[in-house]
Amino acid sequence: MNTNLSNTNKKRNKGLTVIVISLILLGLIGYAVYWAFYDMNRLPKGEYLTEETSSDGTYTLKAYLVNGGATTSYAIRGELVLNNKDNKTKNVYWNNNEETATIEWTDKNTVVVNGHTLHAPKERFDYRK
């Protein structure tokens, strides 16, 4: 009788191990797809277009024109500069099929880029999502 119990526990442990390994692999594959195709930190640099600083000087939004090459259209990348934190930068705007950037700060934390409103520094606009 102990043998049957032992075999049942081994089968249960094998099944649990297979499930755990499968979940880990799915998680790694999901992260790899996100990193390769959707991570805003991996966007191309582009050519500098323009910039605007918030009314209190806390943020500067810089716009860059990115040439996607022969098979894709131009895109605009918006980089938020945190002026009070050693000029740390982060990408907050990415839109396809644009060649110009119109930037307007409506208050000290709200910026409108080509008609898309963002609340700095938390919000981002990414046409892929």
Salt bridges, closest charged atoms under 4 A:
GLU79 OE2 - ARG77 NH1 3.24
ASP126 OD2 - ARG128 NH2 2.75
